[in-house]
Amino acid sequence: MQKILWLFLSLAVILEARENPFETNMSPQDVGQTTQIKEERTDFVNASLTLPSSARILKSASVTFQNLDGSISEEVVGIEKNIDWHLPLILSNAKADANASSPIALPVNVPDSKKSAEKKVPAPKEEKITSLIAPNTNVEGSTFKLIDNLSFYINQNEITIFTKDTKVRDFLIADPYKVVVDFKKVNSYATKTLDFKKAPFVSATLGDHDDFYRIAILLDGHYRYDIEAFKGGYIIKLK
């Protein structure tokens, strides 16, 4: 009888210490903190991308997105168009840009990479100066005068140097990008800079050396160039 009474008292103490032996040690507040993760994400409207100054051809565009099941997919559209890196690329939905032209539709299936590699891309056309005559400075472009016998004419990606002096050499330097043209020295000149601020041409600096003088034309980005002589000077065309 005493053993039964002792067993009953021991069981009562255990139940008093823990009313529900199946209850977890986590409080309801702790459970809510671990299972309810709040995601703050707004609806997409538009996004812009600025390409580096070395970009010339837009090959393709891709969009990476997350599906309902959490997997990640990507859709790609081929473009193969010339691009002006000065202008940012804009990605927007039709609702946000209702007045814009029809957006490029992304394909449902991503094109096979092997077939894309086999597709020949047409080479960019290079315009060559066929008639080396002075440009008509009364049309479209802008004229700038550095000194009495040295002036410039800018029309889009072309700059004309009007001079009677003979070119010794020309070359391109980087960081920042400049087209440098050296001319045979006839007179001495003081260093002088002329601001163009007419993209892609930023400025021209005249520098005097022992046997030649130098014209350094500062550019706003990465370019290659051609230079051709005509009776009244030289034409530089960027590409």
C-alpha positions in Angstrom: 0.0 0.0 0.0 2.9 2.4 0.8 4.5 1.5 -2.6 1.3 2.5 -4.4 1.0 5.7 -2.5 4.7 6.6 -3.3 4.2 5.9 -7.0 1.1 8.1 -7.1 3.0 11.0 -5.4 5.9 10.7 -7.9 3.6 10.8 -10.9 1.8 13.9 -9.5 5.2 15.7 -9.1 6.2 14.9 -12.7 2.9 16.1 -14.2 3.1 19.3 -12.1 6.5 20.1 -13.5 5.3 19.6 -17.1 1.6 19.8 -17.8 1.9 18.7 -21.4 4.8 16.3 -22.1 4.1 16.6 -25.8 4.5 20.4 -26.0 7.6 21.7 -27.8 10.0 24.1 -26.2 9.3 26.8 -28.8 6.7 29.5 -28.1 4.0 30.4 -30.7 5.9 33.6 -31.3 9.1 31.8 -32.1 7.2 29.5 -34.5 5.8 32.5 -36.4 9.3 34.0 -36.8 10.7 30.9 -38.4 7.9 30.0 -40.8 6.5 33.4 -41.8 9.2 35.0 -44.1 7.9 38.3 -45.5 9.1 39.0 -49.0 9.1 42.6 -50.1 9.1 42.8 -53.9 7.5 45.4 -56.1 6.0 45.0 -59.6 8.4 45.4 -62.5 8.0 48.6 -64.5 11.2 49.2 -66.4 15.0 49.0 -66.2 17.8 50.6 -68.2 21.3 49.4 -69.1 24.2 51.5 -70.4 26.6 49.7 -72.6 30.4 50.4 -72.6 31.8 52.7 -75.3 33.3 49.7 -77.1 29.8 48.3 -78.0 28.9 48.4 -81.7 26.6 45.5 -82.5 23.7 44.3 -80.3 23.8 40.5 -80.7 21.0 39.3 -78.5 19.1 40.1 -75.3 18.2 37.6 -72.5 15.8 37.7 -69.5 16.3 35.4 -66.5 13.2 34.7 -64.3 12.0 32.5 -61.5 9.1 30.1 -62.1 6.2 29.2 -59.8 8.0 26.1 -58.6 11.2 28.1 -57.8 13.2 27.0 -60.8 15.2 29.5 -62.8 14.8 29.9 -66.6 16.1 32.1 -69.3 14.7 33.4 -72.6 16.9 34.8 -75.3 16.1 36.8 -78.5 18.5 37.4 -81.3 18.9 41.0 -82.5 22.0 41.5 -84.7 21.6 45.2 -85.1 24.0 48.2 -84.9 23.9 50.0 -81.5 24.7 53.5 -80.4 26.3 53.1 -77.0 25.5 56.7 -76.1 21.8 55.7 -75.8 20.8 53.4 -72.8 18.8 50.2 -73.5 15.4 50.2 -71.9 13.5 47.1 -70.8 9.9 47.8 -69.9 6.5 46.0 -69.9 3.8 47.0 -72.5 1.6 48.5 -69.8 4.3 50.8 -68.6 5.2 51.9 -72.1 1.9 52.0 -73.9 2.9 54.7 -76.4 6.1 53.0 -77.4 6.5 50.8 -80.5 5.8 47.1 -80.2 8.3 45.4 -78.0 10.5 42.5 -79.3 8.8 39.3 -78.5 10.9 36.7 -76.6 10.7 33.3 -78.2 9.1 30.5 -76.2 12.0 28.1 -76.8 15.6 29.1 -76.6 17.3 28.7 -80.0 19.8 25.9 -80.3 23.3 27.2 -79.6 24.9 25.1 -82.4 22.5 26.5 -85.0 23.1 30.0 -83.8 26.9 29.5 -84.1 26.5 28.3 -87.7 24.5 31.4 -88.7 26.7 33.8 -90.6 26.7 37.4 -89.4 27.0 40.0 -92.2 30.1 42.1 -91.9 29.5 45.8 -91.1 29.7 48.0 -94.1 32.6 50.4 -94.2 32.1 53.6 -96.1 35.2 54.8 -97.9 35.8 58.3 -99.1 35.6 58.1 -102.9 36.0 61.8 -103.6 38.6 63.5 -101.6 37.3 67.1 -101.6 36.6 69.5 -98.9 33.2 68.9 -97.2 30.4 71.4 -97.5 30.7 73.3 -94.3 27.3 74.9 -94.7 25.4 71.7 -94.2 24.5 70.0 -90.9 28.0 70.1 -89.2 29.8 72.6 -87.0 33.0 74.5 -87.7 35.6 75.3 -85.0 38.7 77.5 -85.3 41.8 76.7 -83.3 44.3 79.2 -84.8 44.4 81.3 -87.9 45.6 78.5 -90.2 44.0 75.5 -88.4 40.3 74.8 -88.1 37.9 71.8 -87.8 34.6 70.7 -89.2 32.5 68.1 -87.4 29.7 66.2 -88.9 28.4 63.2 -87.0 31.4 60.7 -86.7 33.7 62.6 -89.0 36.1 65.5 -88.2 37.9 67.4 -90.9 41.2 69.2 -90.2 41.7 72.1 -92.5 45.5 72.7 -92.8 48.1 73.3 -95.5 50.8 71.5 -93.5 51.9 67.9 -94.3 51.0 65.1 -92.0 54.0 63.2 -90.5 52.2 60.4 -88.6 48.9 59.5 -86.9 48.0 57.0 -84.2 45.5 56.2 -81.5 46.1 56.2 -77.8 43.9 54.9 -75.0 42.9 55.9 -71.5 41.5 58.3 -72.5 41.0 57.6 -76.2 42.6 60.2 -78.5 43.4 60.4 -82.2 46.8 62.0 -82.5 48.0 63.6 -85.7 51.5 65.1 -86.1 52.2 67.7 -88.8 55.5 69.0 -90.2 56.4 72.1 -88.3 56.6 75.5 -90.1 55.8 77.9 -87.3 56.0 77.6 -83.5 52.7 77.5 -81.6 51.7 77.9 -78.0 49.8 75.0 -76.4 46.1 75.6 -76.8 42.9 73.5 -76.2 39.7 73.9 -78.1 36.5 72.4 -76.6 34.1 70.7 -79.1 31.7 69.0 -76.7 30.0 67.5 -79.7 29.9 63.7 -79.4 32.0 61.8 -80.1 34.5 64.6 -80.2 35.3 66.2 -76.9 38.2 68.6 -77.6 41.4 69.2 -79.6 44.7 70.2 -78.1 47.6 71.8 -80.0 51.1 71.0 -78.8 54.5 72.3 -80.1 57.5 70.0 -80.5 61.0 70.3 -81.9 60.4 69.2 -85.5 56.6 69.0 -85.6 53.4 70.1 -83.9 50.7 67.8 -82.6 46.9 67.8 -82.7 45.4 65.4 -80.1 41.7 64.9 -80.6 40.0 63.7 -77.4 37.1 61.2 -77.9 34.2 60.3 -75.6 34.8 56.5 -75.8 36.4 53.6 -77.6 36.8 53.9 -81.4 38.8 52.9 -84.4 39.4 55.4 -87.2 40.4 56.0 -90.8 42.2 59.1 -92.1 42.3 60.4 -95.6 44.0 63.4 -97.2 42.3 65.9 -99.5 43.6 69.1 -101.1 42.8 71.2 -98.1 43.6 68.9 -95.2 42.6 65.6 -93.7 39.3 63.8 -92.9 39.2 61.5 -89.9 36.2 59.1 -89.7 35.5 57.1 -86.5 34.0 53.7 -86.4 
